Amino acid sequence: MPTVFTINFRREIYQRELARSRARVISLGVWLSYFGALVVIFGLYGLNCATVSARTRVVERQASALRSQRSDVVDWSRQPAELALIERGVTDTRRWRERLERLAIVLPPNARLHSIEFNPGGVSGGTEWNRLVISGVLRAAPNLDRMKEVASLVSTLQSDSVLSRHFSSIRLATTRVTETSGASADFVIECRP
């Protein structure tokens, strides 16, 4: 007569051993992952350190090459004209603040500035050193003449007491009327001492 079923009395021991070996594998995996992540992080730090030190060596070599080539270094202690120019620029900051504040007050609400450039040509002396170039856009009502509005802005700047005291010539350098962006006129105003 064949047996229908068999009883395995060692199944409980087998399951305990299986659970213990599974726990050991999981803890080994966790520890390997932890130390693997540490190795990757320290490896990246090492690569970064090697890259930075190599780049530092290259920059130091370039700087020493430039130092050896530059024998015509300017001694600023013996340049009184340039020092006077720098001192004039430093002491002139209060007046520039006054000019820019006054410019903000005088501008009409329909004007928007794109840029204000001081000494745009980079001239180091003479009357060009203190030149101011103002560029922006003026939006006018559709029934008003845009060129007349720009001319009115220039005459307002010319008649202002603070700006006329610092600039003897305030003139419209260029203007362009654009139809694509509505009723507006781009302008560039030059202020010269």
Secondary structure, 3 states (H helix, E strand, C coil): CCCCCCCCCCHHHHHHHHHHHHHHHHHHHHHHHHHHHHHHHHHHHHHHHHHHHHHHHHHHHHHHHHHHHCCCCCCHHHCHHHHHHHHHHHHCHHHHHHHHHHHHHHCCCCEEEEEEEECCCCCCCCHHHHCEEEEEEEECCCCCCHHHHHHHHHHHHHHCHHHHHHCCEEEEEEEEEECCCCCEEEEEEEEEC
